[in-house]
Amino acid sequence: MNRLIISAVSVLLITYASSVGAANQPTPVTSPGGKSLTPHPLLHQVNLEMKQQWQKIMIDQKNGKLSTSQAKTLRENLTAIRKQVGSFSKNNPNHELTNDQASQINQQLQTNAQTIP
């Protein structure tokens, strides 16, 4: 009886651990043609950072840490970075970012993040 309980608990823990580890990975998606639409890891990282900065700008503006003009400037910076990411990924096969391009984008995002309180 004890072995059965231990086996059941082990299976539950393994299932839980594997689902938690998979939570940080982008969900694989395929198009009707069967082509993978899962974002490239570098592109996914850049998109997450941009999303986090956008949310921080909104929260800081709401809390009075940023003026309307400061928030507008920061959002314009993010919009320009987003356009550059789109341009980079459009010009590459499979709509991916190269390491150099991701490095350049991350540098711009760091500069933008330093001006957010």
PAZAPA-4460 file (N, C-alpha, C; in steps of 0.05 Angstrom, whole numbers, plus 32768, in hexadecimal, padded with zeros to 4 digits):
% residues 117
    n_x    n_y    n_z   ca_x   ca_y   ca_z    c_x    c_y    c_z   seq   type   mol
   8011   7FE8   8000   8000   8000   8000   8011   8019   8000     1      M     A
   8027   8019   8010   8039   8030   8011   8046   8035   7FF6     2      N     A
   804E   801F   7FE9   805B   8022   7FCE   8047   802F   7FBA     3      R     A
   802E   8029   7FBC   801A   8034   7FAA   8017   8052   7FAF     4      L     A
   8017   805A   7FC8   8014   8076   7FCF   802D   8085   7FC6     5      I     A
   8045   807A   7FCB   805E   8087   7FC3   805F   8089   7FA5     6      I     A
   8057   8075   7F97   8057   8076   7F79   8044   808C   7F6F     7      S     A
   802C   808D   7F7B   8019   80A1   7F73   8023   80BE   7F78     8      A     A
   802F   80C2   7F8F   803A   80DD   7F96   8051   80E3   7F83     9      V     A
   8062   80D0   7F7D   8078   80D5   7F6B   806E   80DD   7F4F    10      S     A
   805A   80D0   7F45   804F   80D6   7F2B   8044   80F3   7F2B    11      V     A
   8036   80FA   7F41   802B   8115   7F43   8040   812A   7F44    12      L     A
   8055   8125   7F53   806B   8138   7F55   807A   813B   7F3B    13      L     A
   807F   8126   7F2D   808D   8127   7F13   807B   8136   7EFF    14      I     A
   8062   8131   7EFF   804F   813F   7EED   804F   815D   7EF3    15      T     A
   804E   8164   7F0C   804D   8180   7F15   8067   818E   7F0D    16      Y     A
   807E   8181   7F13   8098   818D   7F0D   809C   8191   7EEF    17      A     A
   8093   817F   7EDF   8096   8183   7EC2   8084   8199   7EB7    18      S     A
   806C   819C   7EC3   805A   81B2   7EBA   8065   81CD   7EC3    19      S     A
   8071   81CF   7EDA   807C   81E8   7EE4   8094   81F0   7ED2    20      V     A
   80A5   81DE   7ECC   80BC   81E4   7EBB   80B4   81ED   7E9F    21      G     A
   809E   81E3   7E95   8095   81EA   7E7A   8086   8204   7E7A    22      A     A
   8080   820F   7E91   8070   8228   7E92   8080   8240   7E86    23      A     A
   809A   8240   7E87   80AA   8256   7E7E   80B1   8254   7E60    24      N     A
   80A9   823F   7E53   80AF   823B   7E37   8098   8243   7E26    25      Q     A
   809D   824F   7E0F   8087   8256   7DFD   8078   823D   7DF4    26      P     A
   805E   823F   7DF2   804E   8229   7DE9   8052   8224   7DCB    27      T     A
   8059   820C   7DC3   805D   8207   7DA6   8042   8209   7D97    28      P     A
   8043   8218   7D81   802B   821C   7D71   8033   8216   7D54    29      V     A
   8021   8209   7D45   8026   8204   7D29   8010   8211   7D18    30      T     A
   8018   8219   7D01   8005   8225   7CEE   7FF6   820E   7CE0    31      S     A
   7FE1   8215   7CD1   7FD3   8200   7CC2   7FE4   81F1   7CAF    32      P     A
   7FFA   81FD   7CA5   800C   81EF   7C93   8020   81DD   7CA2    33      G     A
   801F   81DD   7CBC   8031   81CD   7CCC   804B   81DA   7CD4    34      G     A
   804F   81F3   7CCB   8068   8202   7CD2   8066   820B   7CEF    35      K     A
   807C   8209   7CFE   807C   8211   7D1A   807A   822F   7D1C    36      S     A
   8069   8239   7D2D   8066   8255   7D32   8070   825D   7D4E    37      L     A
   807E   824A   7D5B   8089   8250   7D76   809F   8266   7D73    38      T     A
   809E   827A   7D84   80B1   8290   7D81   80CD   8286   7D86    39      P     A
   80E0   8292   7D78   80FC   828C   7D7C   8104   8295   7D98    40      H     A
   8115   8286   7DA7   811B   828C   7DC2   8125   82A9   7DC7    41      P     A
   8136   82B3   7DB5   8140   82CF   7DB8   8129   82E3   7DB4    42      L     A
   8118   82DD   7DA0   8101   82EF   7D9B   80EE   82EE   7DB3    43      L     A
   80EA   82D6   7DBE   80D8   82D3   7DD5   80E2   82E3   7DED    44      H     A
   80FC   82E2   7DF1   8109   82F0   7E07   8105   830F   7E04    45      Q     A
   810A   8318   7DEC   8107   8335   7DE6   80EA   833D   7DEA    46      V     A
   80D7   832D   7DE0   80BB   8334   7DE3   80B2   8335   7E00    47      N     A
   80BC   8322   7E11   80B6   8323   7E2D   80C1   833C   7E3B    48      L     A
   80D9   8343   7E34   80E5   835B   7E40   80D6   8374   7E38    49      E     A
   80CE   8376   7E1F   80BE   838D   7E16   80A3   838E   7E24    50      M     A
   8097   8378   7E27   807D   8377   7E35   8080   8380   7E52    51      K     A
   8095   8376   7E60   8099   837E   7E7C   809F   839C   7E7E    52      Q     A
   80AE   83A7   7E6C   80B4   83C3   7E6D   809A   83D3   7E68    53      Q     A
   808A   83CB   7E55   8071   83D9   7E4F   805F   83DA   7E68    54      W     A
   805D   83C3   7E75   804C   83C1   7E8D   8057   83D2   7EA3    55      Q     A
   8072   83D3   7EA7   807E   83E3   7EBC   807A   8401   7EB6    56      K     A
   807B   8409   7E9D   8076   8425   7E96   8059   842C   7E9E    57      I     A
   8046   841B   7E97   802A   8421   7E9E   8026   8423   7EBC    58      M     A
   8032   8410   7ECB   802F   8411   7EE8   803C   8429   7EF4    59      I     A
   8054   8430   7EEB   8062   8447   7EF6   8055   8461   7EF0    60      D     A
   8049   8463   7ED8   803A   847B   7ED1   8021   847D   7EE3    61      Q     A
   8014   8467   7EE7   7FFB   8467   7EF7   8002   846E   7F14    62      K     A
   8019   8465   7F1E   8021   846B   7F3A   802F   8486   7F3D    63      N     A
   8032   8495   7F27   803E   84AF   7F28   805C   84B0   7F28    64      G     A
   8069   8499   7F23   8086   8499   7F22   8090   84A3   7F07    65      K     A
   807F   84A3   7EF3   8086   84AD   7ED8   8071   84C2   7ED0    66      L     A
   807A   84D7   7EC4   8067   84EA   7EB9   805C   84DF   7E9E    67      S     A
   8047   84EC   7E95   803B   84E3   7E7B   804F   84E5   7E65    68      T     A
   805F   84FB   7E64   8072   84FE   7E4E   8089   84E9   7E50    69      S     A
   8092   84E3   7E69   80A6   84CF   7E6C   809C   84B4   7E63    70      Q     A
   8084   84AD   7E6B   8078   8493   7E63   8075   8492   7E45    71      A     A
   806D   84A8   7E39   8069   84A9   7E1C   8084   84A4   7E0E    72      K     A
   8099   84B1   7E17   80B4   84AD   7E0B   80BD   8490   7E0D    73      T     A
   80B9   8484   7E25   80C1   8469   7E29   80B2   8456   7E17    74      L     A
   8098   845B   7E14   8087   844A   7E02   808F   844E   7DE5    75      R     A
   8096   8466   7DDE   80A0   846B   7DC2   80BA   845B   7DBD    76      E     A
   80CB   845A   7DD2   80E4   844B   7DCF   80DE   842E   7DCA    77      N     A
   80CB   8423   7DDA   80C4   8407   7DD7   80B7   8401   7DBC    78      L     A
   80A7   8414   7DB2   809B   8411   7D98   80B1   8410   7D82    79      T     A
   80C5   8422   7D84   80DB   8422   7D71   80EA   8408   7D72    80      A     A
   80EF   83FE   7D8A   80FD   83E4   7D8E   80EC   83CE   7D81    81      I     A
   80D2   83CE   7D86   80C0   83BA   7D7B   80C2   83BA   7D5C    82      R     A
   80C2   83D2   7D50   80C4   83D3   7D33   80DF   83C8   7D29    83      K     A
   80F4   83CD   7D38   810E   83C3   7D30   810F   83A4   7D32    84      Q     A
   8102   8399   7D47   8101   837C   7D4A   80F1   8370   7D33    85      V     A
   80DB   837D   7D2B   80CC   8374   7D14   80DC   8374   7CFB    86      G     A
   80EB   8389   7CF7   80FC   838C   7CDF   8111   8376   7CDF    87      S     A
   811E   8372   7CF6   8133   835D   7CF7   8127   8341   7CF1    88      F     A
   8111   833B   7CFF   8106   8320   7CFB   80FA   831C   7CDF    89      S     A
   80F1   8331   7CD3   80E6   832E   7CB8   80FB   8328   7CA4    90      K     A
   8113   8332   7CA9   8129   832F   7C96   8139   8315   7C9A    91      N     A
   8133   8306   7CAF   8141   82ED   7CB5   8130   82D5   7CAE    92      N     A
   813D   82BE   7CA7   812E   82A6   7CA2   811F   829D   7CBB    93      P     A
   8108   8292   7CB8   80F7   8289   7CCE   80F0   829F   7CE2    94      N     A
   80F3   82B8   7CDA   80EC   82CF   7CEB   80F8   82CD   7D07    95      H     A
   8112   82C8   7D08   8121   82C6   7D20   8134   82DE   7D23    96      E     A
   813F   82E1   7D3B   8153   82F5   7D40   816E   82E8   7D41    97      L     A
   8183   82F4   7D37   819E   82EA   7D3A   81A7   82F2   7D56    98      T     A
   81BD   82E6   7D5F   81C8   82EE   7D79   81D0   830B   7D7A    99      N     A
   81DC   8315   7D64   81E5   8331   7D63   81CD   8344   7D65   100      D     A
   81B7   833D   7D56   819F   834D   7D56   8192   834D   7D72   101      Q     A
   8191   8336   7D7E   8185   8334   7D99   8196   8344   7DAD   102      A     A
   81B0   8343   7DAA   81C2   8352   7DBB   81BD   8370   7DB8   103      S     A
   81BA   8379   7DA0   81B5   8396   7D9A   819A   839E   7DA6   104      Q     A
   8186   838E   7DA2   816B   8394   7DAD   816C   8394   7DCC   105      I     A
   8179   8381   7DD7   817B   8380   7DF5   8189   8398   7E00   106      N     A
   819D   83A2   7DF2   81AC   83BA   7DFA   8199   83D2   7DFA   107      Q     A
   8189   83D4   7DE5   8175   83EA   7DE4   8161   83E8   7DFA   108      Q     A
   8158   83CF   7E00   8144   83CA   7E15   8150   83D1   7E31   109      L     A
   816A   83CB   7E34   8177   83D2   7E4E   8179   83F0   7E51   110      Q     A
   8180   83FE   7E3C   8181   841B   7E3E   8166   8426   7E45   111      T     A
   8151   841C   7E39   8135   8425   7E3E   812E   841E   7E5B   112      N     A
   8135   8406   7E64   812E   83FE   7E80   813C   840F   7E95   113      A     A
   8154   8419   7E8F   8162   8429   7EA2   8154   8444   7EA8   114      Q     A
   8144   844D   7E95   8136   8466   7E99   811A   8462   7EA6   115      T     A
   8112   8449   7EAA   80F9   8444   7EB8   8100   8442   7ED6   116      I     A
   80F2   8452   7EE7   80F8   8452   7F04   80F3   8437   7F11   117      P     A
***
